[in-house]
Amino acid sequence: MAVPDVQAASGRGLSFESERKFRRPNLTPMIDVVFLLLVFFMLASRFGLDQSLPLAVAGGDGGYSGPPRLVTVLPGAVALNGVAIAEADLAAALWRLAESPDDIVVLRPGPTTKLQRVVTLLDGLAAAGFRRVVLLEQADGT
């Protein structure tokens, strides 16, 4: 009895693998996720909440008058005219030196002072009624 030739009958030989068809990946779920993330971050972010700091321009209108009012802002302390002072007592001490709310207060940040600390102190001085605060820029190497 002759054994039938399986390879000749099927034309492709003896194979135990199923024939695989190439399927293209479906991109619709990925696009949906991308759009959901886009909508989420658009709704979660805040637009248009920028604030400006009202600072007097050095050399602008009027001159400096009265006793010195130099506030040095350090990372962990505040000094008024070189003397350490509690931050809670700063406004009262400045009012003793100022004649009016339009008197200039000079604010000098230390070399390692963070900007947020300076802004917080500026807000506190504005809340205390000081309208003219001059911010000194830290020179290189000082």
Residue, then its C-alpha position, 0 to 999 in steps of 0.5 A: m500500500a502506498v502512503p499518500d504524499v502529504q506534501a504534494a497533496s497540499g502544496r506547502g508541506l506538513s505544517f503544524e502552525s496555523e496560517r496567520k493573517f497580518r492584522r493592522p493594529n486598531l488606532t482608535p482606542m489610542i486616539d481616544v486616550v490621547f484626546l481624553l488626556l488633552v481635554f483633562f489637561m486643558l480643564a485642569s490647567r489655569f489660564g490668565l492668572d498672572q500677577s504683576l508686582p507693583l515696584a517703583v523704578a529707581g531714579g523715577d519721580g521724587g527722591y528718597s527722604g527720611p531715615p534709611r528703610l533698607v530691608t534685607v531678605l534672607p532665607g530664614a530671617v529679615a533685617l531692617n537697616g542691618v538689624a535682625i527683626a521678626e517678620a511679624d514686627l517688620a511693618a510696625a518698625l517700618w511705620r516708625l521710620a516712615e512719614s507717609p505710605d509713599d515713602i520708599v522702602v528698599l528691599r534687598p534679597g540675599p544671595t540665596t533667597k528664593l523669589q517666592r520669599v521676596v514676593t511674600l514679603l512684598d505682599g506683606l508690605a503692600a498689605a501693611g500700606f506701603r505703596r513704594v517698594v524698590l527691589l534691588e537686584q543682586a549684583d554678580g558675586t555679592 
